[in-house]
Amino acid sequence: MAESAHSTATLRLAMGNLRVVHPITVPDAAVPAADVVPALQGLVNAVVEAAEKGKTISCRKGCGACCRQLVPVSRTEGERLLEVVEAMPPSRREVLTARFAAAETAIEAAGLKDHKARSDRELSTAYFALGVPCPFLEDESCSIHPERPLVCREYLVTSPAELCAGPKQEGVTPVAVPKVSLAARGMQDEKDEWFPLAMLMAWKRTRPPEVEQRPGPQWIQRFLKRMSSASG
């Protein structure tokens, strides 16, 4: 069977003092937005690499304090993550389903299910105080690291790793990384809302049934347009 055609374009981005040149490859055919997430992951990785250049990053495998923070996920990323889970062996999916159910129960009990009812800062503080681990966290490391959300890639610190576990994050020094991940929100529909990663399975029960398909380059154009709007 012949491989489907792909297009590659070299993006040249200027974000503050950062200059990023990155090739991005996507299918020519009409595909769901989730299919271009790998290309977005590569772009975010390139931006992060430019931002961390010359800095000593404290984050290491086995340091999972940040994996108890609120992780906002866009609809497009949510669809991609569901595909990742559905491709796992049944026994693995069963373990993850139980973890997501436990996280959902804890979030609901704390009155944090309606994340739009609080300010972002208030919600983030209350969520972190729960200490609910990301369902994908194992041995204090991300079990889906290559597929982790875009916002997770953008969070790096140069301060001692142990400070990240503090309830008020005192002394934590994040690397200033342009929040490219924000452009994934509303990529399919401007009305699309983000949701906490730990509520992925809850979102699955209510997600929009229709799945629009567009040529890969068109999805990237929509993403870049949202990037431009956010920075402008």
C-alpha positions in Angstrom: 0.0 0.0 0.0 1.4 3.4 -1.0 2.1 5.9 1.8 -0.2 8.9 1.8 1.4 12.2 0.6 2.7 14.7 3.1 3.8 18.3 2.8 6.7 19.9 4.6 7.2 23.6 5.2 9.8 25.4 7.2 8.4 27.8 9.8 10.3 30.9 10.8 8.9 32.3 14.0 10.0 35.4 16.0 8.7 35.5 19.6 10.3 38.2 21.6 14.0 37.5 21.6 13.6 34.0 20.3 14.0 33.0 16.7 12.8 29.6 15.8 13.3 27.8 12.4 11.5 24.5 12.3 10.4 22.2 9.5 6.9 20.9 10.0 5.3 17.9 8.1 1.6 17.1 7.9 -0.6 14.9 5.7 -1.9 16.5 2.4 -5.2 14.6 2.8 -8.2 15.7 4.8 -7.7 14.4 8.3 -9.0 15.1 11.8 -7.2 17.8 13.7 -5.8 15.2 16.1 -3.7 13.8 13.3 -1.6 17.0 13.2 -0.8 17.0 16.9 2.6 15.3 16.4 3.6 18.2 14.2 2.5 20.6 16.9 4.4 18.7 19.5 7.6 19.0 17.3 7.0 22.8 17.0 6.5 23.3 20.7 9.7 21.2 21.3 11.6 23.5 19.0 10.4 26.6 20.8 11.2 25.1 24.2 14.7 24.2 23.1 15.3 27.7 22.0 14.0 29.1 25.3 16.1 26.8 27.5 19.3 27.3 25.5 22.1 28.2 27.9 20.1 27.4 31.0 20.5 24.5 33.5 17.2 22.7 33.7 16.3 21.0 37.0 13.6 18.8 35.6 14.5 15.1 35.5 12.8 11.7 35.1 11.4 10.7 38.6 10.6 14.3 39.6 6.8 14.4 39.3 5.7 17.2 41.5 4.5 19.2 38.4 2.4 16.2 37.4 0.0 17.2 40.2 -0.7 20.6 38.8 -3.8 21.5 36.7 -2.9 20.6 33.1 -5.3 22.4 30.6 -5.9 20.4 27.5 -7.5 21.5 24.3 -10.2 19.5 22.4 -7.7 18.6 19.7 -5.2 17.3 22.2 -7.9 15.4 24.1 -8.9 13.6 20.9 -5.3 12.6 20.3 -4.8 11.4 23.9 -8.0 9.3 23.6 -6.5 7.6 20.5 -3.3 7.0 22.5 -5.3 5.3 25.3 -7.5 3.3 23.0 -4.4 1.9 21.2 -3.1 0.4 24.5 -3.7 -3.2 25.6 -7.0 -3.8 27.4 -5.2 -4.5 30.7 -3.4 -1.2 30.5 -6.6 0.7 29.6 -8.3 -0.8 32.6 -5.6 0.5 35.0 -5.8 4.0 33.4 -9.6 4.0 33.5 -9.5 3.3 37.3 -7.0 6.2 37.8 -9.1 8.6 35.8 -12.2 7.6 37.8 -10.4 8.2 41.1 -9.1 11.6 39.9 -12.6 12.6 38.7 -14.1 11.6 42.1 -11.5 13.7 44.0 -12.0 16.7 41.7 -15.8 16.6 42.0 -15.6 16.2 45.8 -13.5 19.3 46.1 -16.0 21.3 44.0 -13.6 21.8 41.2 -15.4 20.1 38.4 -16.8 23.4 37.0 -13.4 25.0 36.3 -15.0 28.1 34.8 -16.5 29.1 38.2 -13.1 30.3 39.5 -10.2 32.4 38.3 -7.3 30.6 36.7 -5.0 31.3 39.7 -7.5 30.3 42.3 -8.4 27.1 40.4 -4.7 26.2 39.9 -3.9 26.7 43.6 -6.9 24.7 44.8 -6.2 21.9 42.3 -2.6 21.6 43.3 -3.6 21.4 46.9 -5.6 18.3 46.2 -2.4 16.4 45.3 -4.2 14.4 42.6 -1.6 12.8 40.4 -2.0 12.8 36.6 -3.4 9.3 35.7 -0.5 8.9 33.4 2.1 9.4 36.2 4.0 6.2 37.1 7.0 6.1 39.4 7.0 9.9 39.4 7.5 9.9 35.7 5.2 10.5 32.7 4.3 7.1 31.2 3.3 8.8 27.8 6.2 11.2 27.7 6.4 11.3 23.9 2.6 12.1 23.8 2.5 14.4 26.8 0.3 17.6 26.4 1.8 20.7 24.8 1.6 22.7 28.0 3.6 20.1 29.9 6.4 20.6 27.4 6.4 24.3 28.1 6.9 23.9 31.9 10.6 23.7 32.9 12.4 25.1 35.9 15.9 26.1 36.8 15.4 26.2 40.6 15.9 23.1 42.8 13.5 20.3 41.9 12.3 19.8 45.5 10.8 23.3 45.6 8.2 22.3 43.0 6.4 20.2 45.7 5.8 23.3 47.9 2.2 24.2 48.3 2.8 27.8 47.2 5.6 27.1 44.8 7.8 29.5 46.6 11.3 29.9 45.1 10.3 28.0 41.9 11.9 29.7 38.8 10.2 28.6 35.6 11.9 29.1 32.3 10.2 31.8 30.2 8.7 29.8 27.4 6.2 31.4 24.9 2.9 29.6 25.4 2.5 28.2 22.0 0.1 25.6 23.4 -2.6 28.2 23.7 -3.1 28.2 20.0 -4.4 24.7 20.1 -7.5 25.9 22.0 -10.3 26.7 19.6 -8.4 25.3 16.7 -11.4 23.4 15.5 -14.1 25.7 16.8 -13.6 29.0 18.6 -16.2 27.9 21.1 -14.2 24.9 22.2 -13.2 25.0 25.8 -10.1 23.5 27.5 -10.5 20.9 30.3 -8.2 19.5 33.0 -6.2 16.5 31.7 -7.3 14.4 34.7 -10.9 14.8 33.5 -10.2 13.3 30.1 -12.6 10.4 30.5 -15.3 12.7 31.8 -14.8 14.9 28.7 -15.0 11.8 26.5 -18.6 11.3 27.7 -19.7 14.8 26.5 -17.3 15.6 23.7 -18.7 16.9 20.4 -19.7 14.0 18.2 -18.8 15.6 14.9 -15.2 15.3 13.8 -14.3 17.8 11.1 -11.6 16.9 8.6 -9.3 19.3 6.7 -6.0 19.0 4.8 -3.1 19.0 7.2 -1.7 22.3 5.9 -5.0 24.0 6.6 -5.0 22.8 10.2 -1.5 24.3 10.6 -2.6 27.5 9.1 -5.4 27.7 11.6 -3.0 27.0 14.4 -0.6 29.7 13.3 -3.4 32.2 12.9 -4.4 31.6 16.5 -0.8 31.9 17.5 -0.6 35.3 15.8 -3.9 36.5 17.4 -2.7 35.5 20.9 0.6 37.3 20.5 -0.9 40.3 18.9 
